[in-house]
Amino acid sequence: MRPLLEEDWEYDIMTIQVNKLNKSFGPEIAHYQGCSTLSLCYGCGSCSGVCPVEKVVPEFDPRKIVHMASLGLEKQLLESDEIWACSQCQSCIPVCPQEVRCADIIKGLREEAVKRGLADSDRLASLGVFAQVDPGKCVACLTCVRLCPFGAPYIAGSGSAYIEPDLCKACGICVLECPAEAIELAPSLEARGMRNGGRDVN
């Protein structure tokens, strides 16, 4: 995966090469839950103005992502890191005058990337999208299972905890509370941006 580059999302439609557009991509994403409003966005920027992630990860812009999906910039979006930067806080949803559900659209893009095999678990773990358990350290004490508000960890058949990537919100509770220090969570793009004053997330 690579970050979104300016040439991928330039708002002047004349600069986008037609062969990079997939006209059926927007309608395809619109089938995911909460994504049917994709075509209603007119780019006012309310979502970007309220987004806490955008404040520390300048490369992340919900308006840009929704616009790219509408245009059909499929490859550039599904292979980008930025769709994984969204914290899914949903602050963008109530401020949209068109009732576009930006967070849901980004979630739909993530699901499509996973479905197409463009986002494997190692890549997502390195981006801090979900926590991982070291089976060699796990003592199956159930601390993570009891404390997780999202029901992501469970004890697998191997006898150690496993964290379901689709359910994990990368909140870090399990990492802090694990007595065996068996759970790891890479810094998210948002955390890296905060650490670097919102300037550099590499």
Contacts in CASP RR format, 6 or more apart in sequence:
PFRMAT RR
TARGET T0000
AUTHOR 0000-0000-0000
METHOD contacts of the structure
MODEL  1
MRPLLEEDWEYDIMTIQVNKLNKSFGPEIAHYQGCSTLSLCYGCGSCSGV
CPVEKVVPEFDPRKIVHMASLGLEKQLLESDEIWACSQCQSCIPVCPQEV
RCADIIKGLREEAVKRGLADSDRLASLGVFAQVDPGKCVACLTCVRLCPF
GAPYIAGSGSAYIEPDLCKACGICVLECPAEAIELAPSLEARGMRNGGRD
VN
1 79 0 8 1.000
1 80 0 8 1.000
1 81 0 8 1.000
1 118 0 8 1.000
1 119 0 8 1.000
1 123 0 8 1.000
2 79 0 8 1.000
2 80 0 8 1.000
2 81 0 8 1.000
3 59 0 8 1.000
3 80 0 8 1.000
3 81 0 8 1.000
3 82 0 8 1.000
4 59 0 8 1.000
4 64 0 8 1.000
4 68 0 8 1.000
4 76 0 8 1.000
4 77 0 8 1.000
4 80 0 8 1.000
4 81 0 8 1.000
4 82 0 8 1.000
5 76 0 8 1.000
7 15 0 8 1.000
8 68 0 8 1.000
8 73 0 8 1.000
8 76 0 8 1.000
8 80 0 8 1.000
9 64 0 8 1.000
9 67 0 8 1.000
9 68 0 8 1.000
9 73 0 8 1.000
9 76 0 8 1.000
10 16 0 8 1.000
11 67 0 8 1.000
13 71 0 8 1.000
16 71 0 8 1.000
16 73 0 8 1.000
20 73 0 8 1.000
20 75 0 8 1.000
20 76 0 8 1.000
21 71 0 8 1.000
21 72 0 8 1.000
21 73 0 8 1.000
22 72 0 8 1.000
22 73 0 8 1.000
22 74 0 8 1.000
23 72 0 8 1.000
25 69 0 8 1.000
25 72 0 8 1.000
25 73 0 8 1.000
25 74 0 8 1.000
26 38 0 8 1.000
26 39 0 8 1.000
26 69 0 8 1.000
26 70 0 8 1.000
26 72 0 8 1.000
28 112 0 8 1.000
29 35 0 8 1.000
29 38 0 8 1.000
29 69 0 8 1.000
29 105 0 8 1.000
29 108 0 8 1.000
29 109 0 8 1.000
29 112 0 8 1.000
30 36 0 8 1.000
30 38 0 8 1.000
30 39 0 8 1.000
32 104 0 8 1.000
32 105 0 8 1.000
32 107 0 8 1.000
32 108 0 8 1.000
32 111 0 8 1.000
32 112 0 8 1.000
33 104 0 8 1.000
33 108 0 8 1.000
34 101 0 8 1.000
34 104 0 8 1.000
34 105 0 8 1.000
35 101 0 8 1.000
35 104 0 8 1.000
35 105 0 8 1.000
35 108 0 8 1.000
37 98 0 8 1.000
37 99 0 8 1.000
37 100 0 8 1.000
37 101 0 8 1.000
37 105 0 8 1.000
38 66 0 8 1.000
38 69 0 8 1.000
38 70 0 8 1.000
38 100 0 8 1.000
38 105 0 8 1.000
39 70 0 8 1.000
40 98 0 8 1.000
40 99 0 8 1.000
40 100 0 8 1.000
41 63 0 8 1.000
41 66 0 8 1.000
41 67 0 8 1.000
41 70 0 8 1.000
41 96 0 8 1.000
41 98 0 8 1.000
41 100 0 8 1.000
42 98 0 8 1.000
43 63 0 8 1.000
43 66 0 8 1.000
43 67 0 8 1.000
44 63 0 8 1.000
44 97 0 8 1.000
44 98 0 8 1.000
45 63 0 8 1.000
46 92 0 8 1.000
46 95 0 8 1.000
46 96 0 8 1.000
46 97 0 8 1.000
47 62 0 8 1.000
47 63 0 8 1.000
47 66 0 8 1.000
47 92 0 8 1.000
47 95 0 8 1.000
47 96 0 8 1.000
47 100 0 8 1.000
47 102 0 8 1.000
48 54 0 8 1.000
48 61 0 8 1.000
48 62 0 8 1.000
48 63 0 8 1.000
48 64 0 8 1.000
49 95 0 8 1.000
50 91 0 8 1.000
50 92 0 8 1.000
50 95 0 8 1.000
51 60 0 8 1.000
51 61 0 8 1.000
51 62 0 8 1.000
51 91 0 8 1.000
51 92 0 8 1.000
52 87 0 8 1.000
52 89 0 8 1.000
52 91 0 8 1.000
52 190 0 8 1.000
53 60 0 8 1.000
53 85 0 8 1.000
53 86 0 8 1.000
53 87 0 8 1.000
53 189 0 8 1.000
53 190 0 8 1.000
54 60 0 8 1.000
54 61 0 8 1.000
54 62 0 8 1.000
55 198 0 8 1.000
56 190 0 8 1.000
56 193 0 8 1.000
56 194 0 8 1.000
56 197 0 8 1.000
56 198 0 8 1.000
57 82 0 8 1.000
57 85 0 8 1.000
57 189 0 8 1.000
57 190 0 8 1.000
57 192 0 8 1.000
57 193 0 8 1.000
57 198 0 8 1.000
57 201 0 8 1.000
58 198 0 8 1.000
58 199 0 8 1.000
59 82 0 8 1.000
59 85 0 8 1.000
59 201 0 8 1.000
60 82 0 8 1.000
60 85 0 8 1.000
60 86 0 8 1.000
60 189 0 8 1.000
61 82 0 8 1.000
62 86 0 8 1.000
62 92 0 8 1.000
62 102 0 8 1.000
62 103 0 8 1.000
62 106 0 8 1.000
63 102 0 8 1.000
65 77 0 8 1.000
65 82 0 8 1.000
65 83 0 8 1.000
65 102 0 8 1.000
65 105 0 8 1.000
65 106 0 8 1.000
65 109 0 8 1.000
66 100 0 8 1.000
66 102 0 8 1.000
66 105 0 8 1.000
68 76 0 8 1.000
68 77 0 8 1.000
69 77 0 8 1.000
69 105 0 8 1.000
69 109 0 8 1.000
77 83 0 8 1.000
77 109 0 8 1.000
78 109 0 8 1.000
78 112 0 8 1.000
78 113 0 8 1.000
78 116 0 8 1.000
78 118 0 8 1.000
79 113 0 8 1.000
79 118 0 8 1.000
81 127 0 8 1.000
81 189 0 8 1.000
82 189 0 8 1.000
83 106 0 8 1.000
83 109 0 8 1.000
83 110 0 8 1.000
83 113 0 8 1.000
84 110 0 8 1.000
84 119 0 8 1.000
84 124 0 8 1.000
84 127 0 8 1.000
84 128 0 8 1.000
84 129 0 8 1.000
84 189 0 8 1.000
85 188 0 8 1.000
85 189 0 8 1.000
85 190 0 8 1.000
86 103 0 8 1.000
86 106 0 8 1.000
86 107 0 8 1.000
87 188 0 8 1.000
87 190 0 8 1.000
88 103 0 8 1.000
88 106 0 8 1.000
88 107 0 8 1.000
88 169 0 8 1.000
89 103 0 8 1.000
90 103 0 8 1.000
92 102 0 8 1.000
92 103 0 8 1.000
93 101 0 8 1.000
93 102 0 8 1.000
93 103 0 8 1.000
93 104 0 8 1.000
96 102 0 8 1.000
110 119 0 8 1.000
113 119 0 8 1.000
121 165 0 8 1.000
124 130 0 8 1.000
124 165 0 8 1.000
125 132 0 8 1.000
125 186 0 8 1.000
126 186 0 8 1.000
127 186 0 8 1.000
127 188 0 8 1.000
127 189 0 8 1.000
128 170 0 8 1.000
128 185 0 8 1.000
128 186 0 8 1.000
128 187 0 8 1.000
128 188 0 8 1.000
128 189 0 8 1.000
129 165 0 8 1.000
129 168 0 8 1.000
129 170 0 8 1.000
129 188 0 8 1.000
130 152 0 8 1.000
130 163 0 8 1.000
130 165 0 8 1.000
130 168 0 8 1.000
130 170 0 8 1.000
130 185 0 8 1.000
131 152 0 8 1.000
131 163 0 8 1.000
131 168 0 8 1.000
131 170 0 8 1.000
131 172 0 8 1.000
131 174 0 8 1.000
131 175 0 8 1.000
131 183 0 8 1.000
131 184 0 8 1.000
131 185 0 8 1.000
132 163 0 8 1.000
132 183 0 8 1.000
132 184 0 8 1.000
132 185 0 8 1.000
133 144 0 8 1.000
133 153 0 8 1.000
133 160 0 8 1.000
133 161 0 8 1.000
133 162 0 8 1.000
133 163 0 8 1.000
133 182 0 8 1.000
133 183 0 8 1.000
134 182 0 8 1.000
134 183 0 8 1.000
134 184 0 8 1.000
135 158 0 8 1.000
135 160 0 8 1.000
135 182 0 8 1.000
136 160 0 8 1.000
136 182 0 8 1.000
137 180 0 8 1.000
137 181 0 8 1.000
137 182 0 8 1.000
138 159 0 8 1.000
138 160 0 8 1.000
138 161 0 8 1.000
138 180 0 8 1.000
138 182 0 8 1.000
139 179 0 8 1.000
139 180 0 8 1.000
139 182 0 8 1.000
140 155 0 8 1.000
140 159 0 8 1.000
140 160 0 8 1.000
140 161 0 8 1.000
141 179 0 8 1.000
141 180 0 8 1.000
142 155 0 8 1.000
143 174 0 8 1.000
143 177 0 8 1.000
143 178 0 8 1.000
143 179 0 8 1.000
144 153 0 8 1.000
144 161 0 8 1.000
144 163 0 8 1.000
144 174 0 8 1.000
144 177 0 8 1.000
144 178 0 8 1.000
144 183 0 8 1.000
145 151 0 8 1.000
145 153 0 8 1.000
145 154 0 8 1.000
145 155 0 8 1.000
145 161 0 8 1.000
147 173 0 8 1.000
147 174 0 8 1.000
147 177 0 8 1.000
148 173 0 8 1.000
148 174 0 8 1.000
149 171 0 8 1.000
149 173 0 8 1.000
150 167 0 8 1.000
150 168 0 8 1.000
150 169 0 8 1.000
150 171 0 8 1.000
151 164 0 8 1.000
151 167 0 8 1.000
152 163 0 8 1.000
152 164 0 8 1.000
152 167 0 8 1.000
152 168 0 8 1.000
152 169 0 8 1.000
152 174 0 8 1.000
153 161 0 8 1.000
153 162 0 8 1.000
153 163 0 8 1.000
153 164 0 8 1.000
153 174 0 8 1.000
154 161 0 8 1.000
154 162 0 8 1.000
154 164 0 8 1.000
155 161 0 8 1.000
155 162 0 8 1.000
156 162 0 8 1.000
160 182 0 8 1.000
161 182 0 8 1.000
161 183 0 8 1.000
163 174 0 8 1.000
163 183 0 8 1.000
170 185 0 8 1.000
170 188 0 8 1.000
172 185 0 8 1.000
174 183 0 8 1.000
175 183 0 8 1.000
175 184 0 8 1.000
175 185 0 8 1.000
187 195 0 8 1.000
189 201 0 8 1.000
192 200 0 8 1.000
192 201 0 8 1.000
192 202 0 8 1.000
193 199 0 8 1.000
193 200 0 8 1.000
193 201 0 8 1.000
END
